[in-house]
Amino acid sequence: MPGHLPFKTQRLVVVTGKGGVGKTSVTAALARAAVDAGRRVLAVEVGQARLGPLLDAVEPLTTDPVRLTSTLSAAAIDPEEALGDFVLGVLRIRVFARRLLESTSFQVLAAAAPGLAEFLVLYKIGGWLDARRLGRALYDVVVVDAPASGHSLPLLSAPRTLGALARIGPIADTLGALDRRLRDPAQTLVVPVTTPEELAVRETIELHEELSHTLGLPVAPPIVNAVPARRFTHAEAERLMASDLAASRHPYLEAARFEIARRAQATAQLAELRRALGTKVVQLPFLYDGPEAPGGVAQLAAELAEAAGLAA
């Protein structure tokens, strides 16, 4: 049975996972699926990634959202620029903000503060979520291509990390509001992405545990990307692997054996993931031409829309 992606009313979707599993492709596909469902979407990459080309952006993404279609916009967040925006928002006067940012003492303090860079990223995202035009939210949903899992955990735990230092005042209030938003399943969904490979699956199981139990965040069932297709029936696979054909090195037989072994390994890892987490998983197909090829993101978006019940 296919897994279900509980992407309904949430306005913040954070996509994370081990480096190299295709989380940027999944981010682009989720954004496309939401757009196709009639939502106004802002897709955001944290740091330097390749989200822009997957969304057909002509220029590199910046901190100023660029409109790609009437209902799809995209932006990128650089933590250093986010710090400047935050200081300017607090001081209001640009010359004072510039002097503070150029201060060596302030730079040392900012670098030493645990979770500050991550908080600023969340603060920027929160500003986009709260942005309104003519009394209506500017974006229905913000889909974030978060850093790899080792950096996503500090990002998502930043409100509590800094909250231990700032307990009173406006900063504490901001941290509390961010933390409540992240932990509210009606507002936020964290989507782990993996591939059906042993190391990636093992890290995803650990990541899911940290996100759901340690941080108490609303976490979706994992999206397993690049799942190889079943190309042979059970009987065909047994015949191709039979002992009387073992000595043959015909390229067609070699290719068939490779596909059979690859599918078997993927099936075993999918079973391990389901067993460890006690949930069905959402599977995306392996794309031989990659998501960058024409129609690649659209194909993944269609699969995710069906899993989320967004398909028409």
C-alpha positions, 0 to 999 in steps of 0.5 A, a space after each residue: 500500500 502506498 504511503 500518505 503524505 499529510 500535507 493539507 493545511 500547513 503553511 510551512 513545509 521543511 524538507 530535509 535529509 542526508 546530503 545527496 538523497 535528492 531533497 532539493 528535487 523533492 522541494 521543487 516537486 512539492 512546490 509544484 504540487 502545491 501550485 497545481 493544487 491552487 496555492 500561492 507558493 514561496 519556495 526557499 533554499 537555505 544556502 547555495 543549492 540548485 533549487 532555482 534551475 529546477 523551478 525554471 528560474 533564469 537568474 540565481 535566487 536571492 533574499 528578495 523573492 522573485 516571481 516565477 509564475 503568477 502563483 510561484 515565487 522563489 528565494 534564497 537565504 544567506 545567514 549573513 544577509 539575514 543577520 543584516 536584515 534583522 539588525 536593520 529591522 531592529 535599529 531602523 536607521 541604516 547607518 546605525 545598523 551598518 556600524 553595528 554590523 562592522 563592529 568586530 566585537 559584535 561580529 565575535 558575539 554573533 559568531 559565538 551565540 549558539 543558534 543565532 544564525 539558525 534563528 535568523 533563517 527562521 526569523 526570515 522565513 517567519 516574515 514571509 509567512 506573516 507577509 500580507 497584501 490587502 489583508 490576505 497572506 502573500 503566500 499560502 505555503 512556504 516550502 523550504 529546502 533545508 540544509 542536510 540533516 546534520 545542519 537541519 537539527 540545529 536549525 529547527 531547534 534554534 528557538 529552544 537553543 537561544 531561548 535558554 539564553 533569552 528568557 524575557 523581552 521581545 527576543 524571548 517572545 519572538 523565539 517562543 512564537 517561532 517554537 510554537 509555530 514549528 511544533 504546531 501540526 496545523 502550521 508546520 510539516 517536516 518532511 525527511 527524504 531518503 534513498 533506499 540505501 543502507 546509510 541513508 536509511 539508517 540516518 533517516 531513522 535517527 533523524 526521524 527520532 530526533 525530529 519527532 521525539 527529541 524536538 517534538 515536531 510534526 514529521 511526515 512519513 519519509 519520502 523515499 526518492 529514486 526507488 528502482 522500478 520492478 522490471 521482472 516478475 518473481 519467476 523471471 528473476 529466478 530464471 535469470 539468476 539460475 545456476 545454469 546461466 551463472 557462467 554467462 557474461 552476456 551484457 543483457 544478462 549482466 544488466 538484468 542481474 544488476 537490476 534484480 540485485 538493485 531492486 532487492 536491496 531497495 526492497 530490503 531497505 524499504 522494509 527496514 524503514 517501515 519496520 523501524 518507524 512503524 509507518 508506510 513510506 512515500 516512494 518516488 521513482 528513479 529518474 534515469 534522466 534526472 529531475 533536471 530533464 524536461 518533465 522530471 519535476 512534473 513527474 515527481 510533483 504528480 506522484 507527491 500530489 497523489 500521495 498528499 491527496 492534492 491530485 485532481 
